[in-house]
Amino acid sequence: MDRVCIQVTDEANIAEASRQARQMAKMIGFATVRIHYIATAASELAANLFMHANGGLFEVCNLINRPGIELIATDNGPGIADIEKALQEGYSTAGGLGCGLPGVKRLMDEMDIDSRVGQGTVVKARAWL
């Protein structure tokens, strides 16, 4: 299993994204605590697809060249107007706690965000073994 794709259209898909990330992280050989971090990051990214963009595509990828895992969340939603602000603890456009993207950044080793207002967002987060 090198890649799993989940179309996020409802809350059940958020749990499935977390489950698939947990399963792949375990298969790759991550330690138990890191598996929980990765699954939590997956849940946050999938929840963002559902809450902010009316859904999107969530992918879990087994990285071959350098052992690790990549989580990719892609949507055609409204985009993120101010990425720096979105990465600040407590900032939320949906009335939440504002810890989703900052949490993903803390839980994973690397995170990239490409967003265009009115066109959508791609978030890629990687954890290395």
GIVEN-V206668 format. One line per field, one symbol per residue. psi: psi as a letter, one per 20 degrees, with the letter a starting at -180 (. if undefined). burial: 1 if it has 9 or more other ideal C-beta (glycine too) atoms within 8 Angstrom, else 0. A space follows every 50 residues. Layout:
BEGIN
psi = ???
burial = ???
END
This chain:
BEGIN
psi = ohppppooirhhhghhggghgggghghhjqqgghgggghgggggghhggg hijkrappqppopghopaqpppoprkbirohngghhjppippijjaikjf ghgghhhrhqpppoqppihaqppppqpq.
burial = 00000111000011111111110111010100011111111111111111 01101111111110000111111110101100000111001000000101 11111011001010100001111111100
END
